[in-house]
């Protein structure tokens, strides 16, 4: 059951909320892979 739907707008794309003090090795790898994938799409 959705709650506070006016406050919860869905946006396209990835949304990660990692621990900013010490990100896990796995989350660092995922973020790097996503950034690399996004960078490769920008090349024409």
Phi and psi in radians as a Rosetta constraint file:
Dihedral C 1 N 2 CA 2 C 2 CIRCULARHARMONIC -1.145 0.35
Dihedral N 2 CA 2 C 2 N 3 CIRCULARHARMONIC 2.448 0.35
Dihedral C 2 N 3 CA 3 C 3 CIRCULARHARMONIC -2.178 0.35
Dihedral N 3 CA 3 C 3 N 4 CIRCULARHARMONIC 2.417 0.35
Dihedral C 3 N 4 CA 4 C 4 CIRCULARHARMONIC 0.957 0.35
Dihedral N 4 CA 4 C 4 N 5 CIRCULARHARMONIC 0.880 0.35
Dihedral C 4 N 5 CA 5 C 5 CIRCULARHARMONIC -1.072 0.35
Dihedral N 5 CA 5 C 5 N 6 CIRCULARHARMONIC -0.493 0.35
Dihedral C 5 N 6 CA 6 C 6 CIRCULARHARMONIC -1.161 0.35
Dihedral N 6 CA 6 C 6 N 7 CIRCULARHARMONIC -0.428 0.35
Dihedral C 6 N 7 CA 7 C 7 CIRCULARHARMONIC -1.678 0.35
Dihedral N 7 CA 7 C 7 N 8 CIRCULARHARMONIC -0.193 0.35
Dihedral C 7 N 8 CA 8 C 8 CIRCULARHARMONIC -2.015 0.35
Dihedral N 8 CA 8 C 8 N 9 CIRCULARHARMONIC 1.448 0.35
Dihedral C 8 N 9 CA 9 C 9 CIRCULARHARMONIC -1.548 0.35
Dihedral N 9 CA 9 C 9 N 10 CIRCULARHARMONIC 2.310 0.35
Dihedral C 9 N 10 CA 10 C 10 CIRCULARHARMONIC -1.457 0.35
Dihedral N 10 CA 10 C 10 N 11 CIRCULARHARMONIC 2.381 0.35
Dihedral C 10 N 11 CA 11 C 11 CIRCULARHARMONIC -2.167 0.35
Dihedral N 11 CA 11 C 11 N 12 CIRCULARHARMONIC 2.550 0.35
Dihedral C 11 N 12 CA 12 C 12 CIRCULARHARMONIC -1.218 0.35
Dihedral N 12 CA 12 C 12 N 13 CIRCULARHARMONIC 2.702 0.35
Dihedral C 12 N 13 CA 13 C 13 CIRCULARHARMONIC 1.843 0.35
Dihedral N 13 CA 13 C 13 N 14 CIRCULARHARMONIC -3.064 0.35
Dihedral C 13 N 14 CA 14 C 14 CIRCULARHARMONIC -1.579 0.35
Dihedral N 14 CA 14 C 14 N 15 CIRCULARHARMONIC 2.507 0.35
Dihedral C 14 N 15 CA 15 C 15 CIRCULARHARMONIC -2.318 0.35
Dihedral N 15 CA 15 C 15 N 16 CIRCULARHARMONIC 1.875 0.35
Dihedral C 15 N 16 CA 16 C 16 CIRCULARHARMONIC -2.012 0.35
Dihedral N 16 CA 16 C 16 N 17 CIRCULARHARMONIC 2.484 0.35
Dihedral C 16 N 17 CA 17 C 17 CIRCULARHARMONIC -2.194 0.35
Dihedral N 17 CA 17 C 17 N 18 CIRCULARHARMONIC 1.237 0.35
Dihedral C 17 N 18 CA 18 C 18 CIRCULARHARMONIC -1.333 0.35
Dihedral N 18 CA 18 C 18 N 19 CIRCULARHARMONIC 2.834 0.35
Dihedral C 18 N 19 CA 19 C 19 CIRCULARHARMONIC -1.193 0.35
Dihedral N 19 CA 19 C 19 N 20 CIRCULARHARMONIC 2.048 0.35
Dihedral C 19 N 20 CA 20 C 20 CIRCULARHARMONIC -1.315 0.35
Dihedral N 20 CA 20 C 20 N 21 CIRCULARHARMONIC -0.384 0.35
Dihedral C 20 N 21 CA 21 C 21 CIRCULARHARMONIC -1.308 0.35
Dihedral N 21 CA 21 C 21 N 22 CIRCULARHARMONIC -0.829 0.35
Dihedral C 21 N 22 CA 22 C 22 CIRCULARHARMONIC -2.466 0.35
Dihedral N 22 CA 22 C 22 N 23 CIRCULARHARMONIC 1.546 0.35
Dihedral C 22 N 23 CA 23 C 23 CIRCULARHARMONIC -1.197 0.35
Dihedral N 23 CA 23 C 23 N 24 CIRCULARHARMONIC 2.539 0.35
Dihedral C 23 N 24 CA 24 C 24 CIRCULARHARMONIC -1.214 0.35
Dihedral N 24 CA 24 C 24 N 25 CIRCULARHARMONIC 2.750 0.35
Dihedral C 24 N 25 CA 25 C 25 CIRCULARHARMONIC -1.052 0.35
Dihedral N 25 CA 25 C 25 N 26 CIRCULARHARMONIC -0.654 0.35
Dihedral C 25 N 26 CA 26 C 26 CIRCULARHARMONIC -1.138 0.35
Dihedral N 26 CA 26 C 26 N 27 CIRCULARHARMONIC -0.760 0.35
Dihedral C 26 N 27 CA 27 C 27 CIRCULARHARMONIC -1.181 0.35
Dihedral N 27 CA 27 C 27 N 28 CIRCULARHARMONIC -0.603 0.35
Dihedral C 27 N 28 CA 28 C 28 CIRCULARHARMONIC -1.099 0.35
Dihedral N 28 CA 28 C 28 N 29 CIRCULARHARMONIC -0.759 0.35
Dihedral C 28 N 29 CA 29 C 29 CIRCULARHARMONIC -1.127 0.35
Dihedral N 29 CA 29 C 29 N 30 CIRCULARHARMONIC -0.714 0.35
Dihedral C 29 N 30 CA 30 C 30 CIRCULARHARMONIC -1.115 0.35
Dihedral N 30 CA 30 C 30 N 31 CIRCULARHARMONIC -0.790 0.35
Dihedral C 30 N 31 CA 31 C 31 CIRCULARHARMONIC -1.108 0.35
Dihedral N 31 CA 31 C 31 N 32 CIRCULARHARMONIC -0.748 0.35
Dihedral C 31 N 32 CA 32 C 32 CIRCULARHARMONIC -1.089 0.35
Dihedral N 32 CA 32 C 32 N 33 CIRCULARHARMONIC -0.724 0.35
Dihedral C 32 N 33 CA 33 C 33 CIRCULARHARMONIC -1.133 0.35
Dihedral N 33 CA 33 C 33 N 34 CIRCULARHARMONIC -0.724 0.35
Dihedral C 33 N 34 CA 34 C 34 CIRCULARHARMONIC -1.160 0.35
Dihedral N 34 CA 34 C 34 N 35 CIRCULARHARMONIC -0.701 0.35
Dihedral C 34 N 35 CA 35 C 35 CIRCULARHARMONIC -1.145 0.35
Dihedral N 35 CA 35 C 35 N 36 CIRCULARHARMONIC -0.717 0.35
Dihedral C 35 N 36 CA 36 C 36 CIRCULARHARMONIC -1.117 0.35
Dihedral N 36 CA 36 C 36 N 37 CIRCULARHARMONIC -0.740 0.35
Dihedral C 36 N 37 CA 37 C 37 CIRCULARHARMONIC -1.090 0.35
Dihedral N 37 CA 37 C 37 N 38 CIRCULARHARMONIC -0.722 0.35
Dihedral C 37 N 38 CA 38 C 38 CIRCULARHARMONIC -1.176 0.35
Dihedral N 38 CA 38 C 38 N 39 CIRCULARHARMONIC -0.698 0.35
Dihedral C 38 N 39 CA 39 C 39 CIRCULARHARMONIC -1.112 0.35
Dihedral N 39 CA 39 C 39 N 40 CIRCULARHARMONIC -0.649 0.35
Dihedral C 39 N 40 CA 40 C 40 CIRCULARHARMONIC -1.226 0.35
Dihedral N 40 CA 40 C 40 N 41 CIRCULARHARMONIC -0.406 0.35
Dihedral C 40 N 41 CA 41 C 41 CIRCULARHARMONIC -1.312 0.35
Dihedral N 41 CA 41 C 41 N 42 CIRCULARHARMONIC -0.466 0.35
Dihedral C 41 N 42 CA 42 C 42 CIRCULARHARMONIC -1.301 0.35
Dihedral N 42 CA 42 C 42 N 43 CIRCULARHARMONIC -0.340 0.35
Dihedral C 42 N 43 CA 43 C 43 CIRCULARHARMONIC -1.314 0.35
Dihedral N 43 CA 43 C 43 N 44 CIRCULARHARMONIC 2.313 0.35
